[in-house]
């Protein structure tokens, strides 16, 4: 009986020792997983996201290069487009050149320009507007031809109003000029807080 009891105690001792070692090993595995494996998994996820982003960037560059095989030609086209846009919406008023164009347009249309009066420039947060009143004299068909040709000028303008005095055959046009950049003289610039 003592042998049995001794055998049982020794067996219990080894079972407890194995259970303790197993528990210690399990703790080491958990600690190893938390301190080594888990951070590496997060790092690998971040690397995968970075790799996907770089692959997307490369794909976009390849598509761009494929759609524009001749870069010099493409840059030339872009410069021409910039020149066209700068003509439509210049950085300055360019009133002298515009008045020459308006005068030539009036001659071509068969009307007489009797007056031109520029208004104050208005800051519209990123671009400027300047009203310009033009008074012309001529028959109605010539006036309509002038308005049509005025809209075809290379500079972007908007005709805001048109009124005709039937007795004198004078027509008053109110147009808006648009430009980017800063106003040439800040004294002429009027800031608008809440445009209508």
C-alpha atoms as a printed R data frame, in Angstrom:
    type eleno elety resid chain resno       x       y       z
1   ATOM     1    CA   UNK     A     1   0.000   0.000   0.000
2   ATOM     2    CA   UNK     A     2   2.845   2.365   0.699
3   ATOM     3    CA   UNK     A     3   4.227   1.502  -2.688
4   ATOM     4    CA   UNK     A     4   0.942   2.331  -4.264
5   ATOM     5    CA   UNK     A     5   0.696   5.559  -2.355
6   ATOM     6    CA   UNK     A     6   4.256   6.474  -3.222
7   ATOM     7    CA   UNK     A     7   3.652   5.608  -6.827
8   ATOM     8    CA   UNK     A     8   0.506   7.737  -6.809
9   ATOM     9    CA   UNK     A     9   2.333  10.714  -5.244
10  ATOM    10    CA   UNK     A    10   5.175  10.452  -7.750
11  ATOM    11    CA   UNK     A    11   2.725  10.174 -10.612
12  ATOM    12    CA   UNK     A    12   0.801  13.158  -9.277
13  ATOM    13    CA   UNK     A    13   4.076  15.077  -8.910
14  ATOM    14    CA   UNK     A    14   5.014  14.459 -12.562
15  ATOM    15    CA   UNK     A    15   1.507  15.309 -13.743
16  ATOM    16    CA   UNK     A    16   1.654  18.577 -11.842
17  ATOM    17    CA   UNK     A    17   5.142  19.253 -13.153
18  ATOM    18    CA   UNK     A    18   4.013  18.564 -16.743
19  ATOM    19    CA   UNK     A    19   0.890  20.697 -16.243
20  ATOM    20    CA   UNK     A    20   3.019  23.557 -14.830
21  ATOM    21    CA   UNK     A    21   5.515  23.287 -17.669
22  ATOM    22    CA   UNK     A    22   2.655  23.222 -20.146
23  ATOM    23    CA   UNK     A    23   1.149  26.327 -18.523
24  ATOM    24    CA   UNK     A    24   4.531  28.086 -18.589
25  ATOM    25    CA   UNK     A    25   5.030  27.110 -22.242
26  ATOM    26    CA   UNK     A    26   1.535  28.365 -23.079
27  ATOM    27    CA   UNK     A    27   2.356  31.683 -21.349
28  ATOM    28    CA   UNK     A    28   5.588  31.953 -23.336
29  ATOM    29    CA   UNK     A    29   3.704  31.253 -26.572
30  ATOM    30    CA   UNK     A    30   1.098  33.921 -25.732
31  ATOM    31    CA   UNK     A    31   3.784  36.439 -24.741
32  ATOM    32    CA   UNK     A    32   5.784  35.636 -27.893
33  ATOM    33    CA   UNK     A    33   2.652  36.053 -30.023
34  ATOM    34    CA   UNK     A    34   1.740  39.372 -28.379
35  ATOM    35    CA   UNK     A    35   5.258  40.850 -28.451
36  ATOM    36    CA   UNK     A    36   6.615  39.471 -31.736
37  ATOM    37    CA   UNK     A    37   4.016  38.005 -34.068
38  ATOM    38    CA   UNK     A    38   1.197  40.526 -33.595
39  ATOM    39    CA   UNK     A    39   3.334  43.654 -34.266
40  ATOM    40    CA   UNK     A    40   4.822  41.948 -37.318
41  ATOM    41    CA   UNK     A    41   1.327  41.221 -38.640
42  ATOM    42    CA   UNK     A    42   0.394  44.906 -38.236
43  ATOM    43    CA   UNK     A    43   3.659  45.913 -39.913
44  ATOM    44    CA   UNK     A    44   2.940  43.500 -42.780
45  ATOM    45    CA   UNK     A    45  -0.571  44.966 -43.191
46  ATOM    46    CA   UNK     A    46   0.919  48.471 -43.381
47  ATOM    47    CA   UNK     A    47   3.501  47.270 -45.909
48  ATOM    48    CA   UNK     A    48   0.719  45.665 -47.974
49  ATOM    49    CA   UNK     A    49  -1.246  48.940 -47.991
50  ATOM    50    CA   UNK     A    50   1.876  50.862 -49.010
51  ATOM    51    CA   UNK     A    51   2.592  48.332 -51.761
52  ATOM    52    CA   UNK     A    52  -0.977  48.614 -53.102
53  ATOM    53    CA   UNK     A    53  -0.700  52.424 -53.132
54  ATOM    54    CA   UNK     A    54   2.625  52.298 -54.976
55  ATOM    55    CA   UNK     A    55   1.213  49.819 -57.495
56  ATOM    56    CA   UNK     A    56  -1.745  52.150 -58.109
57  ATOM    57    CA   UNK     A    57   0.645  55.092 -58.584
58  ATOM    58    CA   UNK     A    58   2.737  53.070 -61.050
59  ATOM    59    CA   UNK     A    59  -0.403  51.995 -62.923
60  ATOM    60    CA   UNK     A    60  -1.563  55.638 -63.181
61  ATOM    61    CA   UNK     A    61   1.873  56.680 -64.479
62  ATOM    62    CA   UNK     A    62   1.891  53.845 -67.005
63  ATOM    63    CA   UNK     A    63  -1.596  54.818 -68.226
64  ATOM    64    CA   UNK     A    64  -0.500  58.454 -68.470
65  ATOM    65    CA   UNK     A    65   2.641  57.492 -70.407
66  ATOM    66    CA   UNK     A    66   0.598  55.213 -72.670
67  ATOM    67    CA   UNK     A    67  -1.971  57.931 -73.425
68  ATOM    68    CA   UNK     A    68   0.779  60.543 -74.052
69  ATOM    69    CA   UNK     A    69   3.597  58.734 -75.856
70  ATOM    70    CA   UNK     A    70   5.049  61.959 -77.306
71  ATOM    71    CA   UNK     A    71   5.598  64.125 -74.222
72  ATOM    72    CA   UNK     A    72   7.019  67.112 -76.141
73  ATOM    73    CA   UNK     A    73   3.950  67.244 -78.358
74  ATOM    74    CA   UNK     A    74   1.661  66.938 -75.331
75  ATOM    75    CA   UNK     A    75   3.488  69.747 -73.512
76  ATOM    76    CA   UNK     A    76   3.191  71.897 -76.632
77  ATOM    77    CA   UNK     A    77  -0.546  71.253 -76.715
78  ATOM    78    CA   UNK     A    78  -0.808  72.141 -73.030
79  ATOM    79    CA   UNK     A    79   1.102  75.397 -73.607
80  ATOM    80    CA   UNK     A    80  -1.265  76.284 -76.474
81  ATOM    81    CA   UNK     A    81  -4.245  75.567 -74.238
82  ATOM    82    CA   UNK     A    82  -2.744  77.758 -71.481
83  ATOM    83    CA   UNK     A    83  -2.264  80.586 -73.993
84  ATOM    84    CA   UNK     A    84  -5.886  80.209 -75.089
85  ATOM    85    CA   UNK     A    85  -7.073  80.287 -71.479
86  ATOM    86    CA   UNK     A    86  -4.890  83.298 -70.732
87  ATOM    87    CA   UNK     A    87  -6.511  85.048 -73.699
88  ATOM    88    CA   UNK     A    88  -9.995  84.168 -72.448
89  ATOM    89    CA   UNK     A    89  -9.251  85.113 -68.818
90  ATOM    90    CA   UNK     A    90  -6.112  87.268 -68.714
91  ATOM    91    CA   UNK     A    91  -4.170  88.235 -65.601
92  ATOM    92    CA   UNK     A    92  -4.635  91.949 -66.288
93  ATOM    93    CA   UNK     A    93  -7.346  94.242 -67.608
94  ATOM    94    CA   UNK     A    94  -5.769  94.682 -71.061
95  ATOM    95    CA   UNK     A    95  -8.271  97.425 -71.745
96  ATOM    96    CA   UNK     A    96  -6.287  99.018 -74.590
97  ATOM    97    CA   UNK     A    97  -6.126  95.825 -76.618
98  ATOM    98    CA   UNK     A    98  -9.782  95.058 -75.899
99  ATOM    99    CA   UNK     A    99 -10.868  98.541 -77.001
100 ATOM   100    CA   UNK     A   100  -8.951  98.085 -80.260
101 ATOM   101    CA   UNK     A   101 -10.773  94.784 -80.810
102 ATOM   102    CA   UNK     A   102 -14.141  96.398 -80.000
103 ATOM   103    CA   UNK     A   103 -13.435  99.294 -82.360
104 ATOM   104    CA   UNK     A   104 -12.446  96.912 -85.178
105 ATOM   105    CA   UNK     A   105 -15.542  94.811 -84.496
106 ATOM   106    CA   UNK     A   106 -17.706  97.963 -84.699
107 ATOM   107    CA   UNK     A   107 -16.172  98.934 -88.035
108 ATOM   108    CA   UNK     A   108 -16.684  95.428 -89.408
109 ATOM   109    CA   UNK     A   109 -20.306  95.416 -88.240
110 ATOM   110    CA   UNK     A   110 -21.061  98.869 -89.623
111 ATOM   111    CA   UNK     A   111 -21.779 100.677 -86.352
112 ATOM   112    CA   UNK     A   112 -20.237 103.809 -84.875
113 ATOM   113    CA   UNK     A   113 -18.925 103.607 -81.302
114 ATOM   114    CA   UNK     A   114 -19.835 106.907 -79.642
115 ATOM   115    CA   UNK     A   115 -18.741 106.155 -76.084
116 ATOM   116    CA   UNK     A   116 -16.986 103.705 -73.815
117 ATOM   117    CA   UNK     A   117 -17.030 103.988 -70.031
118 ATOM   118    CA   UNK     A   118 -15.265 101.445 -67.778
119 ATOM   119    CA   UNK     A   119 -16.633 100.851 -64.295
120 ATOM   120    CA   UNK     A   120 -14.871  99.972 -61.058
121 ATOM   121    CA   UNK     A   121 -13.280  96.558 -60.733
122 ATOM   122    CA   UNK     A   122 -14.985  94.150 -58.334
123 ATOM   123    CA   UNK     A   123 -13.097  91.432 -56.427
124 ATOM   124    CA   UNK     A   124 -15.000  88.137 -56.601
125 ATOM   125    CA   UNK     A   125 -12.602  86.056 -54.466
126 ATOM   126    CA   UNK     A   126 -10.217  84.617 -57.037
127 ATOM   127    CA   UNK     A   127 -11.157  86.624 -60.089
128 ATOM   128    CA   UNK     A   128 -12.165  90.168 -60.946
129 ATOM   129    CA   UNK     A   129 -15.077  91.633 -62.875
130 ATOM   130    CA   UNK     A   130 -15.084  95.011 -64.528
131 ATOM   131    CA   UNK     A   131 -18.213  96.491 -66.087
132 ATOM   132    CA   UNK     A   132 -17.800  98.294 -69.397
133 ATOM   133    CA   UNK     A   133 -20.513 100.450 -70.936
134 ATOM   134    CA   UNK     A   134 -20.377 100.783 -74.726
135 ATOM   135    CA   UNK     A   135 -22.621 103.220 -76.632
136 ATOM   136    CA   UNK     A   136 -23.014 102.539 -80.352
137 ATOM   137    CA   UNK     A   137 -25.043 104.080 -83.156
138 ATOM   138    CA   UNK     A   138 -26.334 102.298 -86.221
139 ATOM   139    CA   UNK     A   139 -29.231 100.404 -87.746
140 ATOM   140    CA   UNK     A   140 -30.659  97.481 -85.805
141 ATOM   141    CA   UNK     A   141 -29.226  94.807 -88.145
142 ATOM   142    CA   UNK     A   142 -25.734  96.294 -87.759
143 ATOM   143    CA   UNK     A   143 -26.186  96.488 -83.971
144 ATOM   144    CA   UNK     A   144 -27.170  92.807 -83.823
145 ATOM   145    CA   UNK     A   145 -24.193  91.946 -86.027
146 ATOM   146    CA   UNK     A   146 -21.938  93.916 -83.647
147 ATOM   147    CA   UNK     A   147 -23.309  92.059 -80.614
148 ATOM   148    CA   UNK     A   148 -22.807  88.708 -82.330
149 ATOM   149    CA   UNK     A   149 -19.223  89.575 -83.290
150 ATOM   150    CA   UNK     A   150 -18.561  90.939 -79.804
151 ATOM   151    CA   UNK     A   151 -19.447  87.554 -78.347
152 ATOM   152    CA   UNK     A   152 -16.958  85.921 -80.738
153 ATOM   153    CA   UNK     A   153 -13.983  87.969 -79.476
154 ATOM   154    CA   UNK     A   154 -11.130  85.844 -78.129
155 ATOM   155    CA   UNK     A   155 -11.614  87.265 -74.623
156 ATOM   156    CA   UNK     A   156 -14.374  85.961 -72.370
157 ATOM   157    CA   UNK     A   157 -16.977  88.689 -71.808
158 ATOM   158    CA   UNK     A   158 -20.628  88.631 -70.807
159 ATOM   159    CA   UNK     A   159 -23.243  90.999 -72.194
160 ATOM   160    CA   UNK     A   160 -25.374  91.992 -69.193
161 ATOM   161    CA   UNK     A   161 -27.851  94.382 -70.783
162 ATOM   162    CA   UNK     A   162 -28.725  96.126 -74.018
163 ATOM   163    CA   UNK     A   163 -31.060  99.073 -74.496
164 ATOM   164    CA   UNK     A   164 -31.812 101.134 -77.611
165 ATOM   165    CA   UNK     A   165 -33.060 104.717 -77.919
166 ATOM   166    CA   UNK     A   166 -35.250 104.567 -81.031
167 ATOM   167    CA   UNK     A   167 -35.102 108.342 -81.635
168 ATOM   168    CA   UNK     A   168 -31.307 108.599 -81.805
169 ATOM   169    CA   UNK     A   169 -30.680 104.944 -82.773
170 ATOM   170    CA   UNK     A   170 -28.114 104.759 -79.972
171 ATOM   171    CA   UNK     A   171 -27.715 101.428 -78.255
172 ATOM   172    CA   UNK     A   172 -26.177 101.086 -74.815
173 ATOM   173    CA   UNK     A   173 -24.477  97.778 -74.040
174 ATOM   174    CA   UNK     A   174 -23.324  96.842 -70.552
175 ATOM   175    CA   UNK     A   175 -20.706  94.076 -70.665
176 ATOM   176    CA   UNK     A   176 -18.606  92.398 -67.968
177 ATOM   177    CA   UNK     A   177 -14.896  91.713 -68.410
178 ATOM   178    CA   UNK     A   178 -13.300  88.928 -66.386
179 ATOM   179    CA   UNK     A   179  -9.690  88.479 -65.302
180 ATOM   180    CA   UNK     A   180  -7.598  86.458 -62.857
181 ATOM   181    CA   UNK     A   181  -4.878  87.700 -60.569
182 ATOM   182    CA   UNK     A   182  -4.748  90.964 -58.696
183 ATOM   183    CA   UNK     A   183  -6.226  94.280 -59.687
184 ATOM   184    CA   UNK     A   184  -3.732  96.736 -61.233
185 ATOM   185    CA   UNK     A   185  -4.754  99.472 -58.821
186 ATOM   186    CA   UNK     A   186  -6.228  98.492 -55.482
187 ATOM   187    CA   UNK     A   187  -7.958 101.909 -55.314
188 ATOM   188    CA   UNK     A   188 -10.275 100.807 -58.114
189 ATOM   189    CA   UNK     A   189 -10.994  97.451 -56.502
190 ATOM   190    CA   UNK     A   190 -14.193  97.035 -54.533
191 ATOM   191    CA   UNK     A   191 -14.466  93.993 -52.249
192 ATOM   192    CA   UNK     A   192 -17.808  92.232 -52.245
193 ATOM   193    CA   UNK     A   193 -18.678  90.273 -49.116
194 ATOM   194    CA   UNK     A   194 -21.988  88.738 -50.220
195 ATOM   195    CA   UNK     A   195 -22.473  88.890 -53.997
196 ATOM   196    CA   UNK     A   196 -26.097  88.651 -55.148
